[in-house]
Amino acid sequence: MKKKTGREGRCYELAWRHINDMQEGTLIHCTVYSFALQKRIDHALIETDSGDVIWEPVSDRYLEKKELYELYQVVEIKRYTYEEVCIQTLKHETFGPWED
């Protein structure tokens, strides 16, 4: 059993804080396969400006995009630039998700 870190269930908040602090990268709202829950779940990730590395908020780790996408069967829903994150945050008054 994995040790709880206090980050579980907070991916939207943590991803928002990361992109807000860094003011770069792309916020990705997506679904991933959760091995722990044995089902697909909504999730948020940050793609670095290089495009080949992802910051994963629950583990607080940078991972190779290709490996992460294959392992967790990532399906992107929407991508946001830093400017779009600011607009959506003001519009919805939440860390996400913002998709209608």
Sequence and secondary structure as in RCSB ss.txt:
>XXXX:A:sequence
MKKKTGREGRCYELAWRHINDMQEGTLIHCTVYSFALQKRIDHALIETDSGDVIWEPVSDRYLEKKELYELYQVV
EIKRYTYEEVCIQTLKHETFGPWED
>XXXX:A:secstr
     S TT HHHHHHHHHHHH  SEEEEEEEEETTTTEEEEEEEEE TTSSEEEETTTTEEEEHHHHHHHTT E
EEEEE HHHHHHHHHHHSSSS    
